[in-house]
Amino acid sequence: MIGLGISLGEALAATTFAYVFAVASFNAGYFDNVPSRFVELFSFSDLVNANIPILQYIIGVYTTYCLISFLFAVPRHFASKGLDKLISATPLPPWSIDFFPYVAMGLVAIAAILLSFQLNAVGNKIFTLEFLPWAFLFGMIFDFTWTNYRIKAISQRSLIIQIAINAVVFCHLSGRMWLKYEIRNPDGIQAIYLQSGDCVNRKLLRASGSGLLLYSFDLNQFEFRDKGSIRTIYGASGCT
C-alpha cells in the first residue's frame, strides 16, 4: 500500500495507532501550559476522545489546501520547470544543490520562530497566523523525507521513525498553540448557573467524566468544576 509493502489491515492498525499517538501528543502540549496539574483529573480516554473544534479546523485547513493546490497546479508546474532551469544555469558547485533544502527549511524555521515571538508579544488571537508557518515547515520536512525515501536515500525504517518524530513534535507544538489561542480569544464564553444559584461566565475548555475544565477571563485563571455542581449551561455569556 502506497509503496510501503503493507497490507490494508496493517495500514488500518497503523492509522488507528497514529491517531491515538497524535491526540496524546497534542494533549500533552495542550496541558503543558495548564497549571496546577489539572491533567490528572482527566482519564486517558477523556484525552483521546476527539475534540470537535480541532477536527473542524483541520477539515477547514485541508479543504483550503486542496482548493489552493488545485488552483495553482499549472502555475506551480511551470514555476518548477523554471526553477530547474535556473538551478542548472547557475554556476554553483554540485554539493551546494544538495544543501538547498536544508537552507530553505532553516530559513522557514527561523521565520516561524520570530513570528511566534512577535505574535505572543502583541497577544495574537488568531490561531491560523501562528499555526500556518509551522504547518508549512513540517510539510516541507515531510516532503523532504518522503522524497529521500522515494529515491532510496533512506530505508523504510528510517522513513517511519522520522515521520513519527516529526508528527509527535508537530502535534505537541499544535497543542500548545491551541491552548494559547483559547485563553486569549474571549469568543465562546458561556453563562453557567450553579446548583447554589450563582451564575458565572466561563469558557469551557475540556470535559471529563467527572467535571469541566473552565477558564475565567475576569480572574485570568483555570478552574475545574464537578458536573454535579452545575445546573444549567447557556450558549452565550451574560448572567442576569
N, C-alpha and C positions, 0 to 999 in steps of 0.2 A: 504493500500500500504506500502511495506517494514515494516510491523508490526506496523505501526503508526495509523492505523484505519482511513485513509483519502482516499477520492475518487481521481480519476485521474484528474478531473477538479481542485480540491483543490491543488493537487500536482503541476500542471502546473502553477497555480496562485502563489503558494509559490515559485516555481523556478524562475518565472519572477521577483517577488519582491526581491528574494535573489540576482539575477543578478544585478538589479539596485542598491541594497544596497551595494553589494560588489564593484561595479565600483565606486560608490560615495565615499566609504571608501578609495579605492585605490587612487582616485584623490585627496582626502583630504590630504593623506600622501604625494602624489607627489608634491602638491603645497605648502606644509609646508616649503620646503627649497627654494622656488622660491620667491625672494624678490620683493618689490615694488608693491604688491597687483595685480599682473598680472592676478590672478584668476578671478577678477571682469570683465575682458574683455571677459570671456567665459560664455556662457549661460549654463543652466542645461543640455539641450540636447547635447551641444558640449561635456560636460564632461561625459555623459552617453554613448555616441557612442563608439563602440568597438575600441580599439587600436590594430591594426593588429599585430605589432611586439610582443606585450604582449601575444596575443592569440596564435601566432606561438610558442612562448617559452613554454607556458603552455601545448600545444599539444605535443611538443617535450619531455618535462619532464614527462608527463603522459605516453607516449609511452615507454620511457626508464624505467619507474617504472613498467609498466606491463611486459616488457620483463625480467627485473631482477627478479620480483616476480615469473614469470613462471620458470625461470632457477633455482631458489633457493627454489622452493616449497618443494621438497623432503628433501633436507638438513635441511631446516627450521623445517620440521615436526620432524625429528629425534633430532634436537637440542632442540626443545621444550620439547620432551619427556625426554631428558637427563637433562634439567633444572628442570623439575618437580621432577625427582628422586633425584637430588642434593638438592633441597629445602626440600623434605620430609626427607632426611637423615641428614640434617644439624640440630644440636641441638640448634635451635633458638626458642624463645617464639612465640606463635601464633600471638600476636599483631604486631610483627616486620615484618611479611609477609605482613600484610595489608599496612604498610608504605613503602614497597619496591617501588611501582610505583611512589610515591611522591619523594622519594630519587632519582630515576632514572631520572625523569623529571627535578628535581632541578639541577642535575649534567649536563644534556644536556643544560639547560638554561644558566648555568654558562659558559660552554664551548662555546656556541653560542655568548654570550656577549664578552668574552675575544677574540674570533676570530674576531668579528666585530671591536673591538678596534684596534687589530693588523693590520687588512686589511685596515682600514681607515688611520692608521699611515704610511703605505707603499704606499698609493694611489692605491689600488687594482682596476683593470679594468675588472675583470671577475665577472660578476653578480652571476653566479652559486656558486662560492666559498663562498659568503656571504649569499646567499639565502637558500641553502640546509640545513645547521644546523637548521635554524629557521623553515623551512618546516618540518623537521624531528621532532622537538619539538612539533609543533602544530598538527602534525599527531599523536604523542603519546597522546596528550591531547584529541584529538577527539576519538581515540580508547579507551582510559580510560573512557571517558564519555559515549560512546556507550555501552561498556561492563557493566557499572553500570546500565544503563537503561535495558539491556537485563536480568540482574539478579534481576531486580526490586528494585535496591538500590535507584534509583531516579525516580521521576514521569516524565510523558511525557512533562509536562510544564517546569520542570527544565531542561530536555534534550534540548528543543528548545531554552530556554534562554541561556544556557551555550554555545551551538553551535553558536548562533547568536553573543554573546560577543566575543568568540574566533575568529569567522570569521571577525568581524569588526577590531579587533586588528591586525590580521594577514594581512588583505588587506591593512590596513593603513601602517603597517611596510613595506610591499612589495612595496608600492608606494614610500616611502622614499628611499628605496634601489635602485629602478629602476631609479629614477632621478639622484642619485649619480653615477650610472653606466653610464648613458647617458652623463653627463657632464665631466666624466673622460675619456671616450673612444672616441677618435677622428674619429673612423670609422663612415661614414655616412655624413661627411661634403660635402656640395654641393655648386657649384658656382651659385650665384643668381645675375642676371642682373636687375637693377632697371630701371624705366622709365626715370630717369635722365641720363642714360648711364653708371653710375657707376656699378662696379662689386664687390660683397663681398662674402667671403667664410664663410658660416654659417651652423650650424647643425639644421635641422628642428625638433623641439620637439613636438609641438602640432599645430593643425589648428582649427580655429573657423570660424564662418560665416563671420566675418569681417576682419580677418587677421591671421598672423602666429606668433607663439612664437618660437624665434630662440635663439641659443647660439653661442657666438663668443669665440673661443679658444684663439684668439690673444688678445682680450680685457678682456677675463675671466669674461664675464657678459652676462646677458639675455637681449633680446630686443624684442619688438613687432612691426611688420611692417604691415601696411594696405595692403590688397591684390591689391588695385588699384595702389600702388606704385611699384609693381613688374611686370616686363615684361617677363622674362624667368628664369626658374629654371632647371639647368642641373643635371644629375645624379651623377656627380663626382665633386671634387674640382678642382680649377685651373683657376683663372681669367687670360685672355690674353688681 
